[in-house]
Amino acid sequence: MTDTLPDRLSVDPDSPFHDAEVLARDIGVRFKGEEKTNVEEYCVSEGWVRLAVGKRVDRRGKALTVKLQGTVEPYFKQG
């Protein structure tokens, strides 16, 4: 496994951008320079994140999200 994160990653197992191997490692995401802990999906090249909105879910049980534009910096946490 390399130390580079994919350009786009999702925590939703039904998404084509879901990668269980990468998610098994501890990943952090900085959005506009601020650490975010509720990121459901991100795309570095397009500059957006999908953040969970509280604990609300849709009728299929998936988290409700809001898409925000800005600088995205994913990284592996050490420790």
C-alpha positions as a Markdown table, in Angstrom:
| # | Residue | x | y | z |
|---|---|---|---|---|
| 1 | Met | 0.0 | 0.0 | 0.0 |
| 2 | Thr | 1.3 | 3.4 | -0.9 |
| 3 | Asp | 1.2 | 6.6 | 1.2 |
| 4 | Thr | -0.8 | 8.5 | -1.4 |
| 5 | Leu | -4.5 | 9.0 | -1.0 |
| 6 | Pro | -6.9 | 8.8 | -3.9 |
| 7 | Asp | -8.1 | 12.0 | -5.6 |
| 8 | Arg | -11.7 | 11.1 | -4.6 |
| 9 | Leu | -12.8 | 8.9 | -1.7 |
| 10 | Ser | -16.2 | 8.0 | -0.1 |
| 11 | Val | -17.1 | 6.2 | 3.1 |
| 12 | Asp | -20.3 | 4.9 | 1.5 |
| 13 | Pro | -19.8 | 1.2 | 0.6 |
| 14 | Asp | -22.2 | 1.5 | -2.4 |
| 15 | Ser | -20.1 | 4.3 | -4.0 |
| 16 | Pro | -17.7 | 3.5 | -6.8 |
| 17 | Phe | -15.2 | 5.7 | -4.9 |
| 18 | His | -15.2 | 3.6 | -1.8 |
| 19 | Asp | -11.9 | 1.9 | -0.9 |
| 20 | Ala | -12.0 | -0.2 | 2.3 |
| 21 | Glu | -8.2 | -0.7 | 2.3 |
| 22 | Val | -7.5 | 3.0 | 2.4 |
| 23 | Leu | -10.3 | 3.7 | 4.9 |
| 24 | Ala | -9.0 | 1.0 | 7.2 |
| 25 | Arg | -6.0 | 3.4 | 7.8 |
| 26 | Asp | -6.7 | 6.5 | 9.9 |
| 27 | Ile | -7.4 | 9.4 | 7.5 |
| 28 | Gly | -7.9 | 13.0 | 8.3 |
| 29 | Val | -9.3 | 15.8 | 6.1 |
| 30 | Arg | -8.6 | 19.5 | 6.3 |
| 31 | Phe | -11.2 | 21.6 | 4.5 |
| 32 | Lys | -10.2 | 25.3 | 4.0 |
| 33 | Gly | -7.4 | 24.7 | 6.6 |
| 34 | Glu | -9.8 | 23.4 | 9.3 |
| 35 | Glu | -9.9 | 19.8 | 10.5 |
| 36 | Lys | -13.3 | 18.1 | 9.6 |
| 37 | Thr | -14.5 | 14.9 | 11.3 |
| 38 | Asn | -17.8 | 14.5 | 9.5 |
| 39 | Val | -16.6 | 14.1 | 5.9 |
| 40 | Glu | -18.6 | 11.5 | 3.9 |
| 41 | Glu | -16.8 | 12.0 | 0.6 |
| 42 | Tyr | -14.2 | 14.3 | -0.9 |
| 43 | Cys | -12.7 | 15.2 | -4.2 |
| 44 | Val | -9.3 | 17.0 | -4.2 |
| 45 | Ser | -9.1 | 17.9 | -8.0 |
| 46 | Glu | -12.7 | 19.4 | -8.0 |
| 47 | Gly | -12.2 | 21.0 | -4.6 |
| 48 | Trp | -15.3 | 19.9 | -2.7 |
| 49 | Val | -16.4 | 17.8 | 0.3 |
| 50 | Arg | -19.7 | 16.2 | 1.4 |
| 51 | Leu | -20.3 | 16.7 | 5.1 |
| 52 | Ala | -22.8 | 14.8 | 7.2 |
| 53 | Val | -25.6 | 17.1 | 8.5 |
| 54 | Gly | -25.9 | 16.0 | 12.2 |
| 55 | Lys | -27.3 | 12.5 | 12.7 |
| 56 | Arg | -30.1 | 12.9 | 10.2 |
| 57 | Val | -30.6 | 10.1 | 7.6 |
| 58 | Asp | -32.7 | 9.8 | 4.4 |
| 59 | Arg | -35.3 | 7.1 | 3.9 |
| 60 | Arg | -32.6 | 4.6 | 2.9 |
| 61 | Gly | -30.7 | 5.1 | 6.1 |
| 62 | Lys | -27.8 | 7.1 | 4.5 |
| 63 | Ala | -26.6 | 10.3 | 6.1 |
| 64 | Leu | -27.9 | 13.6 | 4.8 |
| 65 | Thr | -25.1 | 15.6 | 3.4 |
| 66 | Val | -24.2 | 19.1 | 2.2 |
| 67 | Lys | -21.6 | 19.7 | -0.5 |
| 68 | Leu | -19.2 | 22.5 | 0.1 |
| 69 | Gln | -16.6 | 24.0 | -2.3 |
| 70 | Gly | -13.0 | 24.8 | -1.1 |
| 71 | Thr | -9.5 | 23.6 | -0.6 |
| 72 | Val | -9.4 | 19.9 | 0.4 |
| 73 | Glu | -6.3 | 18.3 | 2.0 |
| 74 | Pro | -6.6 | 14.6 | 2.9 |
| 75 | Tyr | -3.8 | 13.0 | 4.9 |
| 76 | Phe | -2.9 | 9.9 | 6.9 |
| 77 | Lys | -2.9 | 10.5 | 10.6 |
| 78 | Gln | 0.2 | 9.2 | 12.4 |
| 79 | Gly | -0.6 | 7.6 | 15.7 |
